[in-house]
Amino acid sequence: MRKNLVLASASPRRRELLSNIGLDFTVVPGNIDEPLLDGLAPWVQAEALALAKARFVARQLSDSVVLGADTIVVLDGQILGKPADESGARAMLQFLQGREHVVHTGVALVDATKGRELTASESTRVRFGRLDRLDIDWYVSTGEPMDKAGAYGVQGLGSMFIEGINGCYFNVVGLPLRRVALMLKEFGIDPFFDRSAAHGR
């Protein structure tokens, strides 16, 4: 029997990405503390946090496959999380402007019935254009940077600041779809052939 897919994230961007490839799923946010662990590479951190979210939700369910994800932005070895306030958002954007940074997204699947787990990560390099103070002030005033790692949304107004991307674009949005699709196949959920959602169930 085909298992239910559950997304352990409240991110509207991740929900939209999964919907765009025709998957049926429900959302149960994996609301956990997200402390960074000393001594781990950023992509390992992202995988560990994604797995913690998926495990947290899987403990509440049965007969489901839970998908967790976590995105980390890194520049010069410094991890840029979600800004705490507008001042923090301005500082991050100033730090990013005119430079190249790396976006790491960790992905984890947990089978709530069998306890099987699978983790992976994707890394994408993003080149940010140069911004002046008015650009930064305007962008922060829109509110878009406030709930995003690195203080920008590549799929929104922040797209105007991006000069180039080397790697998976969807990874920067929050979910590397190619990698997720291949992982789901290993858990018996095959987006490549399940077209019920896309073609009128």
Beta strands, then each sheet from edge to edge (+ up, - down):
strand 1: 4-7
strand 2: 26-27
strand 3: 64-75
strand 4: 78-80
strand 5: 100-111
strand 6: 117-128
strand 7: 162-166
sheet 1: 2+ 1+ 3+ 4-
sheet 2: 2+ 1+ 3+ 5- 6+ 7-
end
